[in-house]
Amino acid sequence: MKKISLFILSITLFATSVAQQVVVTFSGREYLTEEHLQLSRIVIQNKTRGWSETLTYPDTVAIFTPNSGLENFQAEKTFSLQQNVPNPFEGVTKVILTTPESGKVTLEISDINGRSIIGANDFLHLPAGTHTFRITLPTAGIYLLTARHGQHTSAIKMMNTASGKECHITHEGSSTLKPILKKEIAKAFDLKDEMLYTGYTMENGIERVSYAIARKESSSEELVFDFAHDAKPCQDTKTVTDYDKNTYNTVQIGKQCWMVENMRATHFADGTAITLGDDSTSTAHRFIAGDRAEMVQTCGYLYDWNAVKYSAIGGDEENRLQGVCPAGWHVPTQPEWLQLFGYVRSRVEYICGDDNLNFAKAICANFGWSEPFQSLPCSIGRDLSTNNATGFTIVPAGYISGKKTVEFAVSARFWTASSKNTSSSHSLSFKTGSPTVTLSSNYNDEGLSVRCVKN
C-alpha cells in the first residue's frame, strides 16, 4: 500500500512540477462484465475552444499544456521525438526519433525530481531519418526522456508501471527515408476547459463507440470508457413471450434488461383472465388506450393497480410483484425506475441541452407524440426524429381516469410496484411538452401502462 501511495504522490507532484501539464490516460471496458477492451482510437474535443483531435492506438495518453497546446498533437517538425509506445508501459517501451540531418544524437532519462537515471547517451553520426530506441527501466515511476540533436531539443514523459530487468537505452535501427512533414496544428488549452472524450474499439471487424465522458479538465487522471449494448436486445433474452403468446422485444439499458413494449396480456402468467373494462372493484382490470382496439399492439393495455399487485407465484425471494408480467419478469419498483433514469442521465449523449434532467427524449418513442402547443426546447414532442436514443420506446398511451381515456397521444403514465397508501400508488408521468420525467401517484382504480424488467 505504501508503494502505491508513493507512486500516486509522484504522479501528483509531476503534474505540478513540469509546466503544470495535465496527463490524461485512457482505457476501455465492457460495462456489464468490466472486461478490459483495447481502444482503437480516442476522439478529444475541446468544447470551450472549438477544436477536436484523434488519438490512434497504441497511443492512449494525452498531454495538455495550459496556455499552449496539446502536446501529443503538435506538429511533426523536421526534428521530433514521438511519444513512447506503449505508455504506460511495464518495464520496456520503444520510442521513435526523427532527425532532419545526420549527426550526433544524445538521449537522457531523468525522474520527476530531475535526477538523472540514464546519463547522456551519444549515438554518433546517425543518418537523417527515423530511429527506433528500446528503453528498459527497473523501477515504476514517471520519467522525462530528453533528445538532443544539434540545436534541437525535444522531451516526452513516460509512465512505467512495473519493474524491468535493467536500466538501458538500445538503438534498434534506423530508416533513412526522408521524413514526411506534416502541417503544424496548434491547439489552445487552459485549465477548466470543457472537454469531451469518446472512445472506440473494434469487435468482430465492427467499430463500437463508448459513452462520452465530459470533463472540465484541471488535473491529471485516468479515464475509463464504458462500452455497453444500449439500444440493443438483451444478450441472453432477445425476446420474451407471455401466456397469450404475445412476443415482446427487449432492450439492454445499463445493467438492466427491459421490455421495449408495454404489456398487452389478457391473462396473468398462471392463466387467470384479466377482466376487460371496469365491471368490479374486486378484480384486476385492463383497458383499451384511447378506446381504439387497433392501438393495443402499439400501446398495450392500461391496467389498474389490482393487476399490478397480482402475483401468480405469490412473490419471490425479493418480494417482487410479477403482476401482468411473464414468468421471470416483474413490475419495476420506483427505485428500479430511478436506476434506469440515473444511468441515462449519466451519459452525455442521452441528455438534451446542458441540463441532465432533460433526458426524457432519449427514452421516448420517435412516433405517436402530438406536437405540444407550448413547450420547452427539449420537450418530448419537439422534433421526434431526435427521440429514443436508448431504444426504450415509451409511447403516449395516456391513462384511464373516471372510466375514460385521458391525454392519449399527449402523455404516458406507468405504474411502479411501489404502493403509496391504501387508495393510491406511485407512478411516473411523461408529457409531450416536457423534457423531464415526473414522479407522481395515481388512484388504484385508474388504468396506466405497465412495462416489465427482468428478474
Secondary structure, DSSP 8 states (H G I E B T S, - for coil): -HHHHHHHHHHHHHHHHSTT-EEEEEEEEETTT--EE--SEEEEEETTTTEEEEEETT--EEEE-TTS-BGGGS---SSEE---BSSSBSSEEEEEEEESSSEEEEEEEEETTS-EEEEEEEEEEE-SEEEEEEEE-SS-EEEEEEEEETTEEEEEEEEE-S--S--EEEEEEEE-S-------------TTEEEEEEEEEEETTEEEE---EEEEE-S-EEEEEEE--TTS-BTTBSEEE-TT--EEEEEEETTEEEESS----SB-TTS-B-EES-S-SSS-EEEEGGG-GGGHHHH-EEE-HHHHH--TTS--TT--B-TTS-TTEEB--HHHHHHHHHHHHT-GGG--TT-TT--HHHHB-SSS----SS--TT-TTS-GGG--TTS--B---BEEETTEEESTTTEEEEEEEEE-SSSEEEEEEEETT-SS-EEEEEETTSBBB---EE-
